């Protein structure tokens, strides 16, 4: 870890900027993590209408 920091410190500013602009490759995710992320997306898609309904319902009740 210390040698990595020494290499970074040895770079010139232009080299450091160029190295920082290079994108990281996509990470390989396990099937469990992919399933968890898909489940989270489904949960959010189901939760958004519920929140909108609760918000609109609360607005209607406050006007009555």
N, C-alpha and C positions, 0 to 999 in steps of 0.2 A: 504494500500500500504506500509506503514511504517512497519507493522508487517511482511509482506512478506520479506522485506529486512533484518529484524532482524533474521528471520528464516534462510535465505540464509547465513548470516554472521556467524551463529552458527554452520553451517556444517563444518566438517573436510574436508581437501582437497580431500581425496579419495571419500567421500560422494558427494561432489560437482561435481567431475569429473564423477561419476557414474550417478548422476542426469542429468548432461548435455548430456550424451551419449544416454539417453533414447529418442527414436524418438517420435515426436508428432503424434497423430492420424490424419487420413485424415479429412479434413474439409468438412462439408456438404455445397454445393453451391446451390444457388437458380437456378431456370430454366433460369432466365434472365442472370445470370452470365455465366452459361454454354453456352447459346446461343451466348453471346458476345465472349467467348473464341473460340468457333467453328468458328464464323465469322472471328475472327482474324487469325486463322490458314488458312482458305480458302483465305483470303486476301494475306497472306504471300506466299502461294503456287502459287497464280496468279502473284504476284509482282516479284518473283525471276526470272522467264523467261524474263520479261520485262527489268529488270535491266541487265541481261546477254546480251540480244539483244542490248541494248543501249551501253553497254561497248564494245562489239565486233564491232558494227557499227562504233563507234568512233575510234576504232583502225584501221579499214579498211579505213576510210576517212583520217586519218592522214598519211597513207602510200601512198595514191594516189596523 
